[in-house]
């Protein structure tokens, strides 16, 4: 009997590290580690374990203390772990010290997110944006990267822009950054021209935290085949579709999702993509209501919108995944909870968010089960039609002729 050998690459393994301090409780640290594990899974890694330590501030040399570092070292050696991922950004010296101490790849949150973006980017614009962000991340870390590039085996965090060890020095990287910026400026000009050609139509943009269901809603409203997947940053490239509701046409854009501690290099490099949000007439802010920290995610998105000067636009709050919210509550009905742990019911949340004093609208749906989608269409239509008739006051009369 002949033997068969698999050519599939071995799945890399990882352990995660986070700190507990006055700004991050044990519960919050665990929640962030769960998100970090999802990021690692999206990159293709299997998380074996996670470590936390109570520290007022990260150790300047190794992020964690000596005792915790030894504990991580012992685990990495015992289980032959490929990488250790930290939930916060690391300095070049911290990466160098950690690699020397642990003897494996060291990634921080930003590098992991950059890796996912590099895997997800499909268009020339997105690929250029991600490559530029990678080089900008790489530049201040060149001194410590020399020590491990000679023994790197590829994989997560190592899929860089494509430079070899001998070519990677500051001069070449700076030249590459300058070249990519020029290339991106040219692409940005083309994007501006495309947006100007659409300026006479009402534009709505789907925004929200990553993996809240924006692409699924895009498919339902536009009735088009838009990629959707239960992974973080499934959408990196902006997708624009023409939608018609009750004879009123408008453009709907599906944009990249936001996340806690989104690398600044990505925000800067994706400014043209984010222009789709800045120039939109209406924002459709999608929220995963089944997530235990959905209100924090709303705040993170709102802060990011303000940072890109899009925080004052008319906004429709769309609370998605109400089917999962119901099942979560039903499964916990028999649990004994303290009064302070009691969460609001769906009806109470509806009453809270649908009576906002700021005048913003809210709708509660399940995109997966197509529940209340007509309510969503109605709310979107109301705002789109108001904007449409300010642009085309005689639109109905023109349609009749």
Secondary structure, 3 states (H helix, E strand, C coil): CCCCCCCCCCCCEEEEEEEEECCECHHHHHHHHHHHHHHHHHHCCEEEEEEEEECCCCECCCECCHHHHHHHHHHHHHHCCCEEEECCCCCHHHHHHHHHHHCCEEEEHHHHHHHHHHHHCCCHHHHHHHHHHHHHHHHCCHHHHHHHHCCCCCCCCCCCCCCCCCCCCHHHHHHHHHHHHHHHHHHHHHHHHHHHHCCCCCEEEEEEECCCCHHHHHHHHHCCCCCCCCCCCCCCCCEEEEEEECCEEEEEEECCCECCCCCHHHHHHCHHHHHHHHCCCEEEEEEECCCCCHHHHHHHHHHHHHHCCCCCCEEEEEEECHHHHHHHHHHCCCCCCCHHHCCCCHHHHHHHHCCCCCCCEEEECECCCCECHHHHHHHHHHHHHHHHHHHCCCHHHHHHC
